[in-house]
Amino acid sequence: MSKTTKSAAAEHTRFGGIENVTAVGIATVGVAAVRTPSTRARDRAVWAAMENYAALITEAIPTRAVPLPLTQNDPAAVAARLTQLPSRVAAVFLIGLDPAATAQVQRAVHTRGGPTVIGELDVVTATLGAAAMSALRGRNIAPRRARLVVTGAGTVPRLGPLLIALGAGSMTTWRSYDTPDQRLRDVMARSDLLLDLADAAPDSVAPGRRLRLPGDLYDYGALVLPGLLRGLGRHRRVPLTVEVLAACARALALVTAADAILPGLDERLLIPAIGRHVDRVLCENPPSVARSARVFPIP
């Protein structure tokens, strides 16, 4: 499963778009990228990520992945466009919106009976949860006894609920703008693991006990997305709950070697393990309307 933009699906989209996909017996996934009111360089990066994810999905699982460039970044417009996709589109992977806007799109599409919408940050969150579990296991610390510190929690808003779902003992949020580095050093002296999402901590604060976001979110997103899509295969139009993300994180941690934080993308057990865990959670705990409502908060 190589990271490549040479995707047959991408070429198909350039010459017709997702509405013209007519393959029988093959599920279709849209990979939607939203143009943002920023620099052209960012737009090119988002477009490249869209094609990379589409290629990954097509190569990894028996699913047709079709890139879907979107030129409007308003959540209501994005939701309306995704709701209009053909019924054979089982899910949409969404790139380019911030967490609040992504949540708005997810809620609106689910309310209108559209496909399951997966945000890039959702799969990155699951991978962060798995990395935290692996890091604790490497230090022989049970999750329920773990003391975690998170910087920049607002950048990954579903990480806190995910860590709770994974059984984390306690979590402290640290903000760099109102607390000096020395204070963080003191906090870490009594804590087990630092999830430095803000990249605010000096390397000396928690050597060997610090997790950060990757420079390219694809590196974390690619570990979870194919298996998640496989697990969703028998469960059309379901909301992406924290329980589903926790299932992804547990499966990812299970296939990680004892001396590693995360597995490689070529780990043969990766996709089947995540798929089984997601399918089991959805079979045992079908998302209800009440539970799904709290997953898509109105910012």
N, C-alpha and C positions, 0 to 999 in steps of 0.2 A: 504494500500500500504506500506508494510514493507520493510525496507532496508535489503535485504537478498541476499546471493549468491546461494541459493538453487533454481536454475532456470532450468526448463525443457529444455529451449532453450540452456543453457550452456551445459547440458549433451548431447543434440543433436549434438552440434558442435564438442564435443570431439570424437563423433563416426560417423563423416561423413562430417561436415562442411556445410556452407551456400549453396553450390551448390546443396545439396541433399534435400533442403526444397521444397516440392511439394504440400503443402496444397492449396486447391482451395478456392478462395473467401476471403482469409486472407492476408492482406498486410504484407510484410516482411521488417524489418528494420535491417540493420547490425550495430552492436556496435563494432567499431574497436578500438583496443588499440595498440599503437606503442611502441615497446621496444626501450628504449633510452640507449645511451652509458654511463650509470651511474652505480648506485649500484643495486645489486640484490633486495635489499629491495624496491627500487623505482619501479622496474619491478613488484614485487609482489603487491604493492599498486595499480599500474595501472591495472594489471590483475583483482584484486578484484573490482575496480571501474567499469571495463567493465562488469563483471557479475552482479554487483549491479544494474547498469543502465538497463541491459537486463531484469532482473527480474522485475524491476519497470515498464518498458514498457509493458511487457507481462501481468502483473497483472492489469494495469491501463486502457488499451485501447485494443480493439479487433485487435491486431497487433502481429505478431510473431517476436520476437526480438532474433537475433542470434549473440552471441559473435564471434568476428573475430580477433584473435590475429595476429598481423603483426610483423615479425621479422626484417624488415628493416625500418630505420627511415629517409631515404632520401625522400624528398617530391615527387620527380619524380617517385620513385619506389612505393610509397604509392598510388599516383594518378593512376598509371598504374594498380595496383591491384584492386582498387575500380572501375575503368572503366570496368574491365573485369567481374564484378559481374553480375549475371543473371538479365534480365530485370524486373523480378518481385520484385527486391529489390527497394523499393520506396525511401529510404533515408538511409544515413549512419551517425551515430553519432561517431565522432572521438575524441579520448582521447590520450594524451601523446606527442603531438607536441606543440612547442611554437607558439605564434600568427602569426609570419611571415610565418613559415612553413605551418601552417594550411591554411592561406590565399592562399599560392601557390597551395596546394592540391585542395582547393575549386575552384579556377580559372581553373585549368587544367581539373578537372573532369567535370565542367560545360561546358567548351569549347568543350569537346569530347562527350557531350550528355549523361553523366553518371548521377547517382542519386544525389539528393540534399545532400550536405555534411554539417552537422551541427557540429561545434566545441564545445567542452565543455565550453570554455570561452564565446562563443556566448550566451548560455543560462544563464550563470552566469552574463554576462553583462546586460541582460534583467532584471534579478532579482535585480541587483544593482540599475538600473534605477527606478524600482518600489519602492524599499526601499527609495530612495531619494524622490520620489513623496509623499510617505506616511509620511516620516519625516517632509517634508515641510507642508503638510496638517495638521499634528498634532500641528504645530506652527502657523497655520492660515496664511501661506505665499503662495501666488499664484506663480506657477512656473515662470511666466514671470517676476516677481519681485525678484526672488531668486538670491542670490549671493553665488555661490558655489566655494569651493576650493578643488582641487584634488592633492593628492600626489601619486607618482608612476604611473602617467598616462600611461606610456609606457607598464606597465604590463597588462593593459586592454585597448588596443588601440581604440576599438570601443565605449567606454563609452562616450567620448566627443561628437562624432556625434549623439549618442543616446540621450544624454541630450539635445542637440540642437533640435532634432526631437520632444522631449517631451515638448519643449517650455521653457527651462531654460533661465532665464534672462541673466546671465553672469557666466563665469567660469574662475577661475584663477588656473594655474598650479604652484605648489610649489615643489621645489627640495631640499631635505635635505642636499645634499653635498655642496651646495653653499650658503645656507641661515641658520642662526642660529635659534634655537627654539623660541627665543624672537621675531624674525621677523614674524614667523608663528603665534605667539600669537597676534601680532599687526594686521596681516591680518585677523585673525578670529574675532577680535573685530569689524570689519566692514563687516563681512560675516555671512551667515545664516547657512551653513552646510558644514562640512568637510568630504570628502570621502577619507579616509586615506588608500589608496591601498598599500602604502609602509610600513604601520604600523610604521610610523616614528614619530608620534606626541605623546608627553606625555599625559596621561589621563586628566591632568589639563588644557590643551590648549583649548578644546572645550567640556566641560562636557555637556552631553545630546544632543550634536550636531555633533556627530562623527559616521560615518559608516565605517566598515572594512570588508575585505573579510573573509569568514568563514575559520576555520582551515581545513575543508574538503569541497572542492568545490561541492561535491555531494549534500550537504545540500541546496545550492542555485540552482544548476542545475536541481535537481529533481522537483523543484516547477514549472518549465517552460516546460521541455522536453515533457511530455505526451500530454499536450494541444497543443504545437507547432506541434507535429506530427499529431494530429487530424486535426488541421487547414490546414496542407499541404496535407491532404488526397486527395482532388480533384484537386490538382495542382502539377502534376508530373514534376520533373526535373527543378524546379525553383531555382534561386539563393536566398541565404538568405540575403535579403537587410536590411538596417537599419530600413526601414519602418516596416518590419515584426517584428523585435526585439522591436520596439516601440509599436506595437500592443500587443505583449506579456506583456510588462511592464505596459501598461495602464490597461489591463485586470487584471493583478495581483494586481495592486493598488486598483482597484475597488472592489475586493473581500476581501480586507484586512480590518479588523475591525478598527474603528476610533482610538482606543487606542493602536494599534499595528503597527509594521513596515512591517511585512509580515504575510501572513496567514500560517496555518499549512498545512502539506502535506495531511491531511485528510479532508480539506475543500471541500465539495461536489460540490461547484460551480466553483472550480478552473479550472479543465480541460475543461468543457463546455465553460466557459467564454473566456479562451485563444483561444480555437479552433474557436469560432465564430469571435473573433476580427481578427485573422490571416486570416481566410477565407474571411472576408469582405474586408480587405486591398488588398488581392490578386485579388479579383473579381473587385474591383473598380480601382485598380492601377496595372495592370499586369506589371511585371518587363520588361523593354525594354532592348535591348542589351546595349544601351548607359548608362542607369542607373545602370545596373548590373556590368558594367566594373569598376565603382568606388568603388564597394563594396569589390572587391578582388584586393587590390593594390599590385603591384609588389614591394617587399621589396628592 
